[in-house]
Amino acid sequence: MSSRFQLANAIRALSMDAVQKAKSGHPGAPMGMADIAQVLWGDHMRHNPSNPEWANRDRFVLSNGHGSMLIYSLLHLTGYALSIDDLKSFRQLHSKTPGHPEFGYTPGVETTTGPLGQGVANAVGMAIAEKTLAAQFNRPGYDVIDHYTYTFLGDGCLMEGISHEVCSLAGTLGLGKLVAFYDDNGISIDGEVEGWFNDDTGKRFRAYGWHVIGDVDGHDPEAIEQAIQQAKAETSKPSIICCKTTIGFGSPNKGGKEDCHGAPLGEDEIELVRKELKWPHAPFEVPQEIMQEWDAREAGSQLEAEWNDTFIAYREAYPDLAAELTRRLSNRKSADFKGAAKAYIKKTQEAGETIATRKASQNAIEALAPHVPEFIGGSADLAGSNLTLWSGAKGIDAQDASGNYIYYGVREFGMCAIMNGIKLHGGFVPYGGTFLMFMEYARNAIRMAALMKQQAIYVFTHDSIGLGEDGPTHQPVEQLSSMRATPNLTTWRPCDATETAVAWRAAIEHLSGPTALVLTRQGVPTQPKTDEQLKLITKGGYVLSDCEGEPELIIIATGSEVNLAMQAKAELANRKIRVVSMPSCEVFDAQDDAYKQSVLPKSVTTRLAIEAAHGDFWFKYVGLNGGIVSMNRFGESAPANDLFKTFGFTVENVVEKAKDLLG
């Protein structure tokens, strides 16, 4: 039997060889953490390489994702569909081994990591999902959801502020099956971290309520094994194992230095490493006996088979629960959702209320949530303003995780990154709220959801200068443009209660990316619509009010400004005006040309867009000679009506702009 040291050396060798062949990458972390990885993956990870999506597998997140060759080596060695040729294609176009781990590219990679701190945030989300799903579905003798979430993280992850947000919450929620391994190697890109990072990490995590196992020799397998056993024995708290390691372990001249952090070792140094580690094999060559010892396919298939037997017995004892769990893990909607949503949309139109769309959003949650039991909601300490709570909401806490609502506290970035982890785990549809302005704190987590095409629903309220007296610090201007520029992110800014209900249905049904619901603080009237127009809302943009024959002017608006457009049209009763409501530009742009032409015909070039946000985005619809009533500066602190008047969002100003365009 090969020694643990030689098993770990297989990781080191593959990592340094792949980085060298690619002529770029980060060999230091994989070489430094190889011994920790060997013990964890060799003795503790419950997974099945033949089925990377087995529901009850342990999750592994490489938060310090620059060390991607660590996880690629592990996946290859343990038997996932990742060949030696894939490793040789490290960092090359369309390979399964991109520079940072990317969800969907590599079998066995649970989440996209690289932006430091977000991996551990995703891991917290996965651990919340595991604990909550287990509390909802497990029954005595049937622990059908019962697994760990493991994450590797480095100094950079701990320096990023998001690590504080999520690790603090993880301690509060008592996530006992979350185990983090801190790679304490004292080195970052700029050199020895003591000049800019000398926190007492153990004290910090104890203050969060974590179980801290400190001063573990990260190159001593017995010490690592003992630490993992201690972590798993503590079931009421998350654990962090602080491992002292040498970055680039095995490199005589670059080990322990920043030189090996983000650059190939070089051919000469690699030869020295082979001698130092007593690894006399050619590049990318791993002896067969070592490959056989690493191979986890047979053991993994056995683990899954045993779980399948348990689930069969569970299904016999609790058929309804088993069917519901299967549905949720399969990402299918409940049988009654479609009908309930259709009926509710019709009801909102018939009610004809004047209501803030944030309140309309809460009403939609109240109506739809009973048909979406996989909902797991939350807000970043703004539930009373975002209106994300509903009558069936139940908070999740350390003692009782069976609820469906997370009080995230003032943690916008952490909230959105945790939502990504929850969705990646499976079994839930997460939604979370904050003010639109504070999506800025969460922007990179939203971008990661879009990059991974993960369903997350953002409830962004207080969408414009309409929030009033809180002033420009809280009044979003440029945020809509930036969200619309983000690939795979669908943004809805509904004009009334009906469009809000349609937007919620669309967000729940949209499985291939995140959705942002952008909602007003102030009340807006429900616009009259025919049954056909109700159907057309789903196309993202539609003709709300038309004229006889071809229009002279098309007014396009979103959100609260749709009512302004309708009022302006009434004032221009002697002209041929079409009003287009455009709640989702992305959805509209995805329609076929025939439909888009029916709404915005090329023959009508005189167009005016109205939106209480930055206006440059709208040139794509109105043309360079079109008109735009928008914000071109930050707002002010004043009552909303005064601000709308000051910045030109009045019937008089829109009519004047329209007349200028009409000539």
C-alpha positions in Angstrom: 0.0 0.0 0.0 1.3 3.4 -0.9 2.0 5.8 1.9 -0.3 8.8 2.5 2.6 11.0 1.5 2.8 9.4 -1.9 -0.9 9.6 -2.4 -0.7 13.3 -1.6 2.3 13.7 -3.9 0.1 12.6 -6.8 -1.9 15.8 -6.2 1.2 17.9 -6.0 2.7 16.4 -9.2 -0.4 16.7 -11.3 -0.9 20.3 -10.1 2.6 21.5 -10.8 2.7 19.7 -14.2 -0.6 21.1 -15.4 0.3 24.6 -14.4 3.7 24.3 -16.1 2.1 23.0 -19.3 -0.5 25.8 -19.3 2.3 28.3 -18.5 0.0 29.9 -16.0 -1.8 29.0 -12.8 -1.4 28.6 -9.1 0.7 25.6 -8.0 1.3 26.8 -4.4 -2.0 26.1 -2.8 -2.6 22.6 -4.2 0.9 21.6 -3.2 0.4 23.0 0.3 -3.0 21.6 0.9 -2.4 18.2 -0.7 -2.0 16.3 2.6 -5.3 17.8 4.0 -7.1 16.9 0.8 -5.7 13.4 0.9 -7.0 12.7 4.4 -10.4 14.3 3.8 -11.1 12.7 0.4 -9.4 9.4 1.2 -11.1 8.8 4.5 -14.1 11.0 5.0 -15.8 12.3 1.8 -19.0 10.4 1.0 -19.4 10.8 -2.7 -19.9 8.8 -5.9 -17.7 9.7 -8.8 -20.0 7.7 -11.1 -22.9 9.9 -10.1 -21.7 13.5 -9.2 -25.3 14.5 -8.6 -26.2 11.9 -5.9 -28.5 13.8 -3.6 -26.9 12.8 -0.3 -23.3 13.3 -1.3 -21.0 15.4 0.9 -20.3 18.8 -0.7 -16.8 20.1 -1.2 -16.1 23.7 -2.0 -12.7 25.1 -2.9 -13.2 28.7 -1.8 -9.6 29.6 -2.6 -10.5 28.7 -6.2 -7.2 29.9 -7.7 -5.9 26.6 -6.5 -8.1 24.8 -8.9 -5.7 22.1 -9.8 -6.2 20.7 -6.3 -9.8 19.9 -7.0 -9.1 18.8 -10.6 -6.5 16.4 -9.4 -8.8 15.0 -6.7 -11.6 14.5 -9.2 -9.3 12.8 -11.7 -7.7 10.5 -9.1 -11.0 9.5 -7.4 -12.6 8.5 -10.7 -14.8 11.3 -12.0 -15.2 11.8 -15.8 -12.1 14.0 -15.9 -9.3 12.4 -17.9 -5.5 13.0 -17.9 -6.0 14.7 -21.2 -8.4 17.1 -19.5 -5.7 17.9 -16.9 -3.3 18.5 -19.8 -5.8 21.0 -21.2 -5.8 23.1 -18.0 -6.8 26.7 -18.7 -7.3 26.1 -22.4 -10.4 27.1 -24.4 -13.5 25.0 -23.9 -11.6 22.5 -21.6 -13.2 20.9 -18.5 -10.4 22.4 -16.4 -10.8 26.2 -16.6 -8.5 28.5 -14.6 -10.9 28.7 -11.7 -13.4 25.9 -10.9 -16.7 26.6 -12.8 -20.0 24.9 -12.1 -21.2 23.1 -15.2 -17.8 22.6 -16.8 -16.3 19.9 -14.6 -18.2 16.9 -13.1 -17.8 17.1 -9.3 -17.3 20.9 -9.1 -20.2 22.1 -6.9 -19.9 25.8 -7.4 -17.9 28.4 -9.3 -15.2 29.9 -7.1 -12.4 32.3 -7.5 -13.8 35.6 -6.2 -12.4 35.1 -2.7 -14.8 34.6 0.2 -17.8 33.6 -2.0 -16.9 29.9 -1.9 -17.2 29.7 1.8 -20.4 31.7 1.5 -21.8 29.2 -0.9 -20.7 26.4 1.5 -22.7 28.2 4.3 -25.7 28.2 1.9 -25.3 24.5 1.2 -25.0 23.7 4.9 -28.2 25.7 5.6 -30.0 23.8 2.8 -28.8 20.4 4.2 -29.9 21.3 7.8 -33.3 22.7 6.6 -34.1 19.9 4.2 -33.2 17.3 6.8 -35.5 19.1 9.4 -38.3 19.1 6.9 -38.1 15.6 5.5 -36.1 13.3 7.8 -38.1 11.0 10.1 -37.0 8.7 12.9 -34.9 5.9 11.4 -34.9 7.6 8.0 -32.1 10.2 7.7 -32.5 10.6 4.0 -30.7 14.0 4.1 -27.6 13.6 6.1 -24.3 14.9 4.8 -21.4 17.3 5.4 -20.3 20.4 3.7 -16.5 20.8 3.6 -14.7 23.9 2.4 -11.1 24.9 1.9 -10.2 28.5 2.4 -7.2 30.7 2.6 -6.0 34.0 4.0 -7.6 35.9 1.1 -11.0 34.4 1.8 -10.8 35.5 5.5 -9.6 39.0 4.5 -12.7 39.5 2.3 -15.5 41.1 4.3 -18.1 38.6 3.0 -16.4 35.9 5.2 -17.4 37.8 8.3 -21.0 38.2 7.1 -21.5 34.5 6.3 -19.4 32.9 9.1 -21.1 35.0 11.7 -24.5 33.8 10.5 -23.3 30.2 10.2 -22.4 30.3 13.9 -25.7 31.8 14.8 -27.6 29.1 12.9 -25.5 26.3 14.5 -24.5 24.6 11.2 -22.9 21.6 12.8 -22.2 19.8 9.5 -20.2 22.6 8.1 -16.4 22.0 8.3 -13.9 24.6 7.1 -10.2 24.0 6.6 -8.1 27.2 6.9 -4.9 27.0 4.9 -2.7 29.1 7.2 0.4 29.4 5.0 1.1 33.0 5.8 1.5 34.0 2.1 -0.6 36.0 -0.4 0.3 37.5 -3.7 2.1 40.5 -2.2 4.2 38.3 0.1 4.1 37.4 3.8 0.7 38.4 5.2 1.8 39.5 8.6 2.2 43.0 7.3 -1.5 43.3 6.5 -3.3 40.3 8.1 -2.4 39.3 11.6 -5.9 38.6 13.0 -6.3 36.0 15.7 -8.5 33.7 13.5 -9.2 31.3 16.3 -10.6 34.0 18.6 -12.5 35.5 15.7 -14.3 32.3 14.9 -14.9 31.5 18.6 -16.7 34.8 18.8 -18.9 33.7 15.9 -19.8 30.6 17.9 -17.7 28.2 15.9 -15.8 25.1 17.1 -12.2 26.0 16.6 -9.4 23.4 16.2 -6.2 25.3 16.0 -2.5 24.8 15.2 -2.9 21.6 13.2 0.1 20.5 11.2 -1.3 20.5 7.7 1.4 18.1 6.6 0.8 15.5 9.4 -1.9 13.1 8.3 -2.5 11.8 11.8 -3.0 15.3 13.1 -5.4 16.1 10.3 -7.3 12.9 10.8 -7.7 13.7 14.5 -8.9 17.2 13.8 -11.6 16.0 11.3 -12.8 13.5 13.9 -13.1 16.3 16.5 -14.9 18.5 14.0 -17.5 15.8 13.1 -18.0 15.0 16.8 -19.2 18.6 17.4 -22.8 18.6 16.0 -24.1 21.9 17.4 -21.5 24.3 15.8 -19.7 24.7 12.6 -16.0 23.8 12.8 -12.9 25.5 11.5 -9.7 23.5 11.4 -6.7 25.9 11.2 -3.9 24.1 9.4 -0.3 25.4 9.3 1.0 24.6 5.9 3.9 25.5 3.6 2.7 27.0 0.3 4.4 25.1 -2.6 5.4 22.2 -0.3 8.2 20.2 -1.8 9.7 23.0 -3.8 13.2 23.6 -2.5 13.6 27.2 -3.7 10.1 28.5 -4.0 8.2 26.6 -1.3 7.0 29.0 1.5 7.3 32.0 -0.8 5.0 34.1 -2.9 7.0 33.0 -5.9 4.9 29.8 -6.2 1.5 31.4 -5.5 0.5 32.4 -9.0 3.1 31.3 -11.5 4.6 28.0 -12.8 7.5 26.7 -10.9 9.6 26.3 -14.0 11.1 23.1 -15.5 14.3 23.2 -13.4 12.4 23.7 -10.1 10.0 20.9 -11.0 12.9 18.5 -11.4 14.1 19.5 -8.0 10.6 18.9 -6.6 10.5 15.4 -8.0 13.7 14.6 -6.3 12.6 16.3 -3.0 9.3 14.3 -3.0 10.9 11.1 -4.3 8.5 11.2 -7.2 10.5 9.8 -10.1 7.6 9.7 -12.6 7.2 11.6 -15.9 4.9 14.6 -16.1 1.2 13.6 -15.8 2.2 10.0 -14.9 0.7 8.5 -11.8 1.6 4.8 -10.9 -1.2 2.4 -11.3 -1.1 1.3 -7.7 -1.6 4.9 -6.5 -4.5 5.4 -9.0 -6.1 2.2 -7.7 -5.9 3.4 -4.1 -7.4 6.8 -5.0 -10.2 5.3 -7.0 -13.5 5.9 -5.1 -15.9 4.6 -7.7 -16.7 1.2 -6.2 -17.0 2.6 -2.6 -19.1 5.5 -3.8 -21.5 3.3 -5.8 -21.9 1.2 -2.6 -22.6 4.3 -0.5 -25.3 5.5 -3.0 -26.8 2.0 -3.2 -27.1 1.8 0.6 -28.8 5.3 0.5 -31.1 4.1 -2.2 -32.2 1.2 -0.1 -32.9 3.6 2.8 -34.9 5.8 0.5 -37.0 2.9 -0.8 -37.9 2.1 2.8 -38.6 5.8 3.5 -40.9 5.9 0.5 -42.9 3.0 1.7 -43.2 4.5 5.2 -43.8 8.1 4.1 -44.9 8.1 0.5 -46.1 11.7 0.4 -42.9 13.0 1.9 -40.8 10.9 -0.5 -42.8 12.1 -3.5 -42.5 15.8 -2.4 -38.7 15.4 -1.7 -38.2 13.8 -5.1 -40.2 16.6 -6.8 -38.1 19.3 -5.1 -34.8 17.7 -5.8 -35.9 17.3 -9.5 -36.6 21.0 -9.7 -40.2 20.4 -10.8 -43.1 22.7 -10.0 -46.0 21.4 -8.0 -49.0 20.3 -10.0 -51.2 23.1 -8.9 -48.8 26.0 -9.3 -49.7 26.9 -12.9 -53.4 27.1 -12.3 -53.0 29.0 -9.0 -50.7 31.6 -10.6 -53.1 32.1 -13.6 -56.0 32.6 -11.3 -54.1 35.0 -9.1 -53.0 37.1 -12.0 -56.5 37.4 -13.2 -57.7 38.3 -9.7 -55.2 41.2 -9.4 -56.3 42.7 -12.6 -60.0 42.5 -11.6 -59.2 44.1 -8.2 -57.8 47.2 -9.9 -56.0 48.5 -6.9 -53.7 51.4 -6.5 -50.8 49.8 -4.6 -47.1 49.9 -4.2 -45.5 47.1 -6.2 -43.5 46.1 -3.1 -46.9 45.5 -1.4 -48.2 43.8 -4.6 -45.1 41.6 -4.4 -45.9 40.5 -0.8 -49.4 39.8 -1.9 -48.1 37.6 -4.7 -45.8 35.7 -2.3 -48.8 35.2 0.0 -50.9 33.8 -2.9 -48.2 31.7 -4.6 -46.0 30.4 -1.7 -48.5 27.7 -0.6 -48.0 26.2 -4.1 -44.2 26.6 -3.9 -43.3 24.8 -0.7 -39.6 24.9 -1.8 -39.5 28.6 -1.2 -36.9 29.7 1.3 -37.1 33.4 1.7 -35.3 36.1 3.5 -34.3 39.8 3.7 -31.2 41.7 4.7 -32.8 43.2 7.8 -35.5 44.9 5.8 -38.4 42.5 5.9 -40.8 45.3 7.0 -39.7 47.4 4.0 -39.1 44.8 1.4 -42.3 43.0 2.5 -40.8 39.5 2.0 -42.6 37.9 4.9 -45.9 36.1 4.5 -48.4 34.4 6.8 -46.8 31.0 6.3 -43.2 32.2 6.9 -41.3 30.5 9.7 -37.8 31.6 10.7 -34.9 29.1 10.6 -32.8 29.0 13.7 -30.2 26.8 15.4 -32.7 24.8 17.4 -35.4 24.5 14.7 -34.3 24.5 11.1 -37.6 23.3 9.7 -38.8 26.7 8.6 -38.7 28.5 5.3 -37.4 32.0 6.1 -33.9 33.3 6.9 -33.3 36.5 8.9 -30.1 37.4 7.2 -29.4 40.6 9.2 -27.5 43.4 7.5 -25.6 41.1 5.1 -26.6 41.9 1.5 -23.6 40.3 -0.1 -23.6 37.3 2.2 -27.3 36.8 1.7 -27.0 36.6 -2.1 -24.0 34.4 -2.0 -25.7 32.1 0.5 -28.7 32.0 -1.8 -26.4 30.7 -4.5 -25.2 27.9 -2.2 -28.8 27.0 -1.2 -29.9 26.7 -4.9 -26.8 24.7 -5.8 -27.5 22.3 -3.0 -31.0 21.6 -4.4 -34.4 21.3 -2.9 -35.2 25.0 -2.6 -36.0 28.2 -4.6 -34.4 31.0 -2.6 -35.5 34.6 -2.6 -34.1 37.5 -0.7 -34.8 41.2 -0.4 -33.0 44.5 0.1 -33.3 48.0 -1.3 -32.3 48.3 -5.0 -29.5 50.6 -4.0 -27.9 47.9 -1.9 -27.6 45.4 -4.7 -24.3 47.2 -5.0 -23.1 45.4 -1.9 -24.2 42.1 -3.4 -23.3 42.7 -7.0 -20.6 40.0 -7.4 -22.8 37.3 -5.8 -25.6 38.3 -8.3 -23.0 38.1 -11.1 -22.0 34.6 -9.9 -25.6 33.5 -9.9 -25.9 34.7 -13.5 -22.6 33.1 -14.4 -23.7 29.8 -13.0 -27.2 30.2 -14.4 -28.7 29.5 -11.0 -32.3 30.4 -10.0 -32.3 33.1 -7.3 -35.0 35.7 -6.9 -34.0 39.2 -5.7 -36.7 41.4 -4.3 -35.3 44.9 -4.8 -37.6 47.6 -3.5 -37.4 51.4 -3.2 -36.5 51.4 -6.9 -36.0 55.1 -7.7 -36.1 58.7 -6.5 -39.6 57.8 -5.5 -38.3 56.7 -2.1 -37.9 60.3 -1.3 -36.4 61.8 1.9 -33.7 59.2 2.5 -31.9 61.0 -0.3 -29.3 60.1 -3.0 -27.4 57.5 -0.8 -30.6 55.4 -1.0 -31.9 56.4 -4.4 -30.8 54.1 -7.2 -29.9 55.7 -10.6 -27.4 53.5 -12.5 -28.4 50.1 -11.0 -31.0 49.1 -13.6 -28.6 49.7 -16.5 -25.9 47.5 -14.8 -28.3 44.7 -14.1 -29.7 44.7 -17.7 -26.1 44.5 -18.9 -25.4 41.3 -16.9 -25.7 38.2 -19.0 -28.3 35.6 -17.8 -29.9 38.0 -15.3 -33.5 38.8 -16.0 -34.8 42.1 -14.6 -38.5 42.9 -14.1 -39.7 46.4 -13.3 -43.5 46.0 -13.2 -45.9 48.9 -13.5 -48.7 47.6 -11.3 -50.0 44.7 -9.2 -50.8 42.6 -12.3 -47.4 42.9 -13.9 -45.9 42.2 -10.4 -47.8 38.9 -10.2 -46.7 38.0 -13.7 -43.1 38.8 -12.8 -43.3 36.5 -9.8 -44.7 33.7 -11.8 -41.9 34.2 -14.4 -39.2 34.2 -11.7 -40.5 31.0 -10.2 -40.7 29.3 -13.5 -37.3 30.6 -14.8 -34.8 27.8 -14.0 -31.8 29.0 -16.0 -30.7 32.1 -14.2 -31.5 34.7 -11.5 -34.3 37.2 -11.6 -34.4 40.7 -10.2 -37.8 42.1 -9.2 -37.5 45.9 -9.0 -40.4 47.4 -7.0 -41.8 50.7 -5.9 -42.2 52.2 -2.5 -45.0 54.5 -3.7 -48.5 53.4 -4.8 -49.2 52.9 -8.5 -52.6 52.3 -10.2 -53.5 49.1 -11.9 -53.6 49.8 -15.6 -56.6 48.6 -17.7 -55.8 45.4 -19.7 -57.6 43.0 -21.9 -57.3 39.2 -21.5 -54.9 39.3 -24.5 -52.7 41.9 -22.8 -52.6 39.8 -19.7 -51.0 37.0 -21.7 -48.6 39.4 -23.5 -47.1 40.6 -20.2 -45.1 37.4 -20.2 -43.3 38.6 -23.4 -41.6 41.3 -21.4 -43.0 44.2 -23.4 -46.4 44.8 -24.9 -48.7 47.5 -26.3 -50.6 48.8 -23.3 -52.5 51.5 -25.1 -52.8 52.0 -28.9 -54.2 54.3 -31.5 -56.0 54.0 -34.7 -53.6 53.2 -37.6 -49.9 53.6 -37.4 -48.7 55.6 -34.4 -46.9 58.9 -34.8 -45.1 58.4 -31.5 -44.3 55.4 -29.3 -43.8 56.0 -25.6 -42.0 53.2 -23.8 -42.0 53.1 -20.0 -41.4 50.8 -17.1 -42.5 50.7 -13.5 -44.1 53.8 -12.0 -43.4 55.8 -15.1 -46.0 53.7 -17.1 -48.8 55.6 -15.4 -47.0 58.9 -16.4 -46.9 57.7 -20.0 -50.6 57.0 -19.9 -51.4 60.4 -18.5 -49.3 62.1 -21.1 -51.1 60.2 -23.9 -54.4 61.4 -22.5 -53.1 65.0 -22.8 -52.1 64.3 -26.4 -55.5 63.0 -27.4 -55.3 64.6 -30.8 -52.2 62.7 -31.8 -51.7 59.1 -32.6 -49.8 57.7 -29.6 -48.9 54.2 -28.6 -47.8 53.3 -25.0 -45.6 50.3 -24.5 -45.1 48.9 -21.1 -41.7 47.2 -21.0 -41.4 45.4 -17.6 -38.6 43.1 -18.8 -36.3 44.2 -21.6 -34.4 40.9 -21.5 -37.6 38.9 -22.0 -38.8 41.2 -24.7 -35.5 41.0 -26.6 -35.8 37.2 -26.5 -39.0 37.2 -28.5 -39.1 36.6 -32.2 -38.7 39.4 -34.7 -42.4 39.3 -35.7 -43.6 40.0 -32.2 -41.0 42.7 -31.5 -42.0 44.4 -34.8 -45.6 44.3 -33.8 -44.8 46.2 -30.6 -42.0 48.5 -31.9 -42.3 48.6 -35.7 -39.3 49.9 -37.5 -41.5 52.2 -39.5 -42.2 54.3 -36.4 -38.9 56.0 -35.5 -40.3 58.7 -33.3 -40.0 57.3 -29.9 -39.8 58.5 -26.3 -38.6 56.4 -23.3 -39.5 57.3 -19.7 -37.7 55.7 -16.7 -36.6 57.3 -13.4 -33.1 55.9 -13.8 -30.0 56.4 -15.9 -31.2 56.7 -19.5 -28.4 55.7 -21.9 -29.7 52.1 -21.9 -32.9 53.3 -23.8 -31.1 54.5 -26.9 -31.3 50.8 -28.1 -35.0 51.2 -28.4 -35.6 54.9 -29.2 -32.5 55.4 -31.5 -30.0 58.2 -31.4 -32.6 60.8 -32.3 -35.2 59.5 -29.9 -36.2 61.2 -26.6 -35.5 59.9 -23.1 -36.9 61.3 -19.8 -34.5 59.9 -17.3 -32.0 60.6 -14.5 -28.6 61.9 -15.6 -27.4 62.7 -12.0 -27.8 61.6 -8.5 -31.0 62.5 -6.6 -31.8 64.7 -3.7 -33.4 64.4 -0.2 -37.0 65.6 -0.5 -40.5 64.2 -0.6 -41.0 62.0 -3.6 -43.5 64.3 -5.4 -41.1 67.2 -5.2 -38.3 65.0 -6.6 -40.4 63.8 -9.6 -41.3 67.4 -10.4 -37.7 68.6 -10.0 -36.3 65.9 -12.3 -38.9 66.2 -15.0 -41.1 63.2 -14.3 -44.3 65.2 -14.8 -47.1 65.0 -17.3 -46.2 68.5 -18.5 -42.6 67.7 -19.2 -43.4 64.4 -20.9 -46.0 66.1 -23.1 -43.5 68.9 -24.0 -40.8 66.2 -24.9 -43.4 64.4 -27.0 -44.4 67.5 -28.9 -40.8 68.4 -29.6 -40.3 64.9 -31.1 -43.6 65.1 -33.1 -42.6 68.6 -34.5 
